[in-house]
């Protein structure tokens, strides 16, 4: 039996956000799990441009007691047992009697300077994984310092690749994924219900920001500034901008841009061109209602409730203890 964890609810706020796992989040985790798993299989977990790999923590099941406070099963990958796996923010965390991880990894990397190491072993792989998920498959990611993880060879201390966690922190852009990329959509409810359930509207608004705000500013700018001069940080960000522009132009040749400053405008144009009139009416209605959906692309919630009785255990359990007990029995069957 491989190790696993059960992500449980916490009735506190951390980082300004509630840590209670809602019904929608328990659904979202297993829906996104299936979508990302297909992307992973299609790519064989390879990042060929950077020579690295990518993985994700599978979240194949979830549970919800009647009184709320959901739970999500997270399977550990082999890398957790065989390699060193660190959250992105650990690159600059204090380590008693040891140097920062980013300095140690650079020392073992074989690169001639810190800037070369950070681009080739850290930033470029992140940009390539983001391209695979966001540009090629319409998944709006949250590759921030907690959900983004680094896989390190425990013997050589070289960076092997990346790992993504928290499936319910990812979104799917329906108009991009279905109408432009021609990827499968499994929503079967009314357009209005699917738009709320599958988060079509807000994923569109955040498609560019998932790079500009989360990756470029937080994961790169806020972390790398502790390891190199600000001029070098800006060099990394410009290289990332260039990478994003090049990958964007490959995927969307009719919407080519010369530099990153035009990308937000191009995203808006793509959505305008590939959102149907019927979808637009529904999206505007939902925005007017100020509805903030937290479920995403995949099968509708009812599909999953009907199909996944053994994967999602909800409705029949009265408290978290009972829920967890039945949950674990299913795992060890």
C-alpha positions in Angstrom: 0.0 0.0 0.0 1.5 3.3 -1.1 1.4 6.2 1.4 -1.4 8.8 1.1 -2.9 11.6 3.1 -6.5 12.8 3.7 -6.8 16.5 3.4 -9.3 17.5 6.0 -11.2 20.7 6.8 -9.9 23.3 9.3 -12.4 25.7 10.9 -9.9 28.5 10.7 -8.7 31.1 8.2 -5.1 30.9 6.9 -3.7 33.4 4.5 -7.0 35.2 4.6 -8.9 32.2 3.2 -11.3 29.8 4.9 -9.8 26.3 5.2 -13.2 24.5 5.3 -13.5 22.1 2.3 -16.9 22.7 0.8 -19.1 20.4 -1.2 -18.1 22.1 -4.4 -14.4 21.6 -3.6 -14.8 17.9 -3.0 -16.4 17.6 -6.4 -13.9 19.9 -8.1 -10.9 17.9 -6.9 -12.0 14.7 -8.5 -13.2 16.4 -11.7 -9.9 18.2 -12.2 -8.0 15.1 -11.2 -9.4 13.3 -14.3 -8.7 16.2 -16.6 -5.1 16.7 -15.5 -4.5 12.9 -15.5 -5.4 12.8 -19.2 -3.0 15.7 -19.9 -0.3 13.9 -18.0 -0.8 10.7 -19.9 -0.8 12.5 -23.3 2.5 14.2 -22.4 4.1 11.2 -20.7 5.0 13.5 -17.9 7.8 15.0 -20.0 8.9 18.6 -20.4 11.2 18.1 -23.5 12.3 21.7 -23.9 13.8 21.8 -20.5 14.7 18.2 -20.2 12.6 17.8 -17.0 9.5 15.9 -15.9 6.2 16.9 -14.3 3.8 15.0 -12.1 0.8 15.8 -9.9 -0.6 14.5 -6.7 -3.7 12.5 -7.7 -6.9 13.3 -5.8 -9.2 10.4 -7.0 -11.7 10.4 -4.2 -13.4 12.8 -1.7 -15.9 12.6 1.1 -18.5 15.0 2.6 -20.4 14.5 5.9 -23.9 15.8 6.1 -22.9 18.7 8.3 -20.1 19.8 6.0 -16.3 19.8 6.4 -15.2 17.8 3.4 -12.1 15.6 3.0 -10.0 14.9 -0.1 -7.8 11.8 -0.6 -4.4 12.7 -2.0 -2.2 9.9 -3.3 1.6 10.2 -2.9 3.7 9.7 -6.0 6.7 7.5 -6.0 8.9 10.6 -6.0 7.8 11.3 -2.5 9.3 8.1 -1.3 12.4 8.0 -3.6 13.3 11.7 -4.1 13.2 15.0 -2.2 10.0 16.9 -2.9 9.8 20.6 -1.7 7.2 23.3 -2.0 8.4 26.2 -4.1 8.7 28.6 -1.2 11.1 26.2 0.5 13.8 27.3 -2.0 14.4 30.3 0.3 13.3 29.0 3.7 15.7 29.1 6.6 17.4 25.7 7.2 19.2 25.3 10.6 22.9 24.7 10.1 22.5 24.6 6.3 22.4 26.9 3.4 19.1 27.8 1.6 17.9 25.1 -0.8 18.2 27.4 -3.8 21.9 27.9 -3.0 22.5 24.2 -2.5 20.8 23.2 -5.6 22.8 25.7 -7.6 26.0 24.4 -6.1 25.2 20.8 -7.3 23.7 21.9 -10.6 26.8 22.3 -12.7 25.7 25.6 -14.1 28.2 28.4 -14.3 26.1 31.1 -12.5 22.9 31.4 -10.5 21.0 33.1 -13.3 21.7 30.2 -15.7 20.7 27.7 -13.1 17.4 29.4 -12.2 16.3 29.8 -15.7 17.2 26.3 -16.9 16.4 24.2 -13.9 13.5 26.2 -12.3 11.8 28.9 -14.3 11.9 27.3 -17.8 10.3 24.0 -16.6 7.6 26.0 -14.8 6.8 27.9 -18.0 6.8 24.6 -20.0 4.4 22.9 -17.6 2.2 26.0 -17.6 2.2 26.0 -21.4 1.1 22.3 -21.4 -1.7 22.8 -19.0 -2.9 26.3 -19.9 -2.2 27.0 -23.5 -2.6 23.5 -24.9 -5.4 22.2 -22.7 -7.3 25.3 -21.4 -6.6 24.7 -17.7 -6.1 27.9 -15.7 -3.5 27.0 -13.1 -2.5 28.3 -9.7 1.3 27.6 -9.8 2.0 29.7 -6.7 4.6 29.0 -4.1 2.6 26.4 -2.2 0.9 24.3 -5.0 4.1 24.3 -7.1 6.6 21.7 -6.0 10.2 20.7 -7.0 11.4 17.2 -7.3 15.1 16.7 -6.5 17.3 13.6 -6.9 18.2 12.8 -3.3 21.7 11.5 -4.3 22.8 14.0 -6.9 20.8 17.0 -5.5 19.9 17.9 -9.1 16.4 19.2 -10.0 14.5 16.4 -11.8 11.3 18.2 -12.4 8.1 19.6 -11.0 5.0 18.5 -9.2 1.5 20.1 -8.9 -0.8 19.7 -5.9 -4.3 20.8 -4.9 -6.4 19.8 -7.8 -9.3 22.0 -6.6 -7.0 25.0 -7.1 -7.2 24.7 -10.9 -9.8 25.8 -13.4 -10.9 25.1 -16.9 -11.7 27.7 -19.6 -14.6 26.3 -21.5 -14.6 28.6 -24.5 -10.9 28.1 -25.0 -10.8 24.3 -24.3 -13.9 23.3 -26.2 -14.5 25.9 -28.9 -10.9 26.6 -29.9 -8.7 23.6 -28.8 -11.5 21.1 -29.5 -10.9 19.2 -26.3 -13.6 17.1 -24.7 -16.2 18.7 -22.5 -18.4 16.5 -20.4 -20.9 19.0 -19.1 -24.4 17.8 -19.7 -26.6 20.2 -17.8 -28.2 23.4 -19.0 -25.9 26.0 -20.3 -26.7 28.2 -17.2 -26.0 25.4 -14.7 -22.9 24.2 -16.5 -21.5 27.8 -16.6 -21.9 28.0 -12.9 -20.7 24.5 -12.1 -17.8 24.4 -14.5 -16.4 27.9 -13.9 -16.3 29.0 -17.5 -16.7 32.7 -16.7 -14.0 33.4 -14.2 -11.5 31.0 -15.8 -11.6 33.3 -18.8 -10.9 36.4 -16.8 -8.0 34.8 -15.1 -6.3 33.0 -18.0 -3.6 35.6 -18.5 -3.4 36.6 -14.8 -2.5 33.0 -13.9 0.8 33.7 -15.5 1.3 37.5 -15.0 0.3 37.6 -11.3 0.9 34.2 -9.9 3.9 32.8 -11.8 5.7 35.9 -13.0 5.3 38.0 -9.9 4.8 35.6 -7.0 6.7 32.4 -7.8 9.5 34.1 -9.7 9.7 37.7 -8.6 9.0 37.1 -4.9 11.3 34.1 -4.6 14.2 34.7 -6.9 14.9 38.2 -5.5 16.4 36.5 -2.4 19.0 34.7 -4.5 20.1 37.2 -7.1 20.2 40.9 -7.9 17.0 42.6 -9.1 18.4 43.0 -12.6 18.9 39.2 -12.9 15.3 38.6 -11.6 14.0 40.9 -14.3 16.1 39.0 -16.8 14.4 35.8 -15.7 11.0 37.4 -16.0 11.8 38.8 -19.5 12.9 35.3 -20.5 9.7 33.9 -19.2 7.7 36.5 -21.1 9.5 35.6 -24.3 8.8 31.9 -23.7 5.1 32.6 -23.0 4.8 34.7 -26.2 6.5 32.0 -28.3 4.3 29.2 -27.0 1.2 31.4 -27.3 2.0 32.1 -30.9 2.5 28.4 -31.7 -0.9 27.6 -30.2 -2.8 30.6 -31.5 -1.0 31.5 -34.8 -3.9 33.8 -35.9 -3.5 35.9 -32.8 0.2 36.4 -32.8 1.7 39.0 -30.5 5.1 40.7 -30.5 5.5 41.0 -26.8 3.8 40.1 -23.5 2.1 43.5 -23.1 -0.4 42.5 -25.8 -1.3 39.1 -24.4 -4.2 40.2 -22.2 -5.8 41.9 -25.1 -5.3 38.8 -27.3 -6.9 36.6 -24.6 -9.9 38.8 -24.6 -10.1 38.6 -28.4 -9.9 34.8 -28.4 -12.7 34.6 -25.9 -14.8 37.1 -27.9 -14.3 35.1 -31.1 -14.9 31.7 -29.5 -17.7 32.3 -27.1 -21.0 31.7 -28.7 -23.9 34.2 -28.4 -25.8 31.8 -26.2 -22.8 31.4 -23.9 -22.2 35.1 -23.8 -25.7 35.8 -22.6 -25.4 33.2 -19.9 -22.0 34.5 -18.7 -23.2 38.1 -18.5 -26.3 36.9 -16.5 -24.0 35.1 -14.1 -21.7 38.0 -13.7 -24.7 40.3 -13.1 -25.8 37.9 -10.3 -22.3 38.2 -8.9 -22.2 34.4 -8.7 -18.7 33.1 -7.7 -18.5 29.5 -8.7 -15.9 27.2 -7.2 -16.5 24.1 -9.3 -14.9 23.4 -12.7 -14.7 21.7 -16.0 -15.4 18.0 -16.5 -18.6 16.2 -15.8 -21.5 18.0 -14.2 -21.9 17.4 -10.5 -24.9 15.2 -11.0 -23.0 13.0 -13.4 -20.3 12.5 -10.8 -22.9 11.9 -8.0 -24.5 9.3 -10.1 -21.4 7.6 -11.4 -18.9 7.8 -8.6 -20.6 6.3 -5.6 -17.4 4.5 -4.6 -15.2 7.5 -5.2 -17.2 10.2 -3.5 -18.9 9.2 -0.3 -21.5 11.8 0.6 -25.0 12.2 2.0 -25.3 9.1 4.2 -22.8 10.0 6.9 -23.6 12.2 9.8 -20.2 13.4 11.1 -16.6 13.7 10.0 -15.4 10.7 12.1 -18.0 8.3 10.4 -17.1 9.8 7.1 -13.4 9.2 7.5 -14.0 5.7 8.8 -16.0 4.7 5.7 -13.6 6.6 3.5 -10.6 4.6 4.7 -12.4 1.3 4.4 -13.0 2.0 0.8 -9.3 2.8 0.3 -8.2 -0.5 1.9 -10.7 -2.7 0.2 
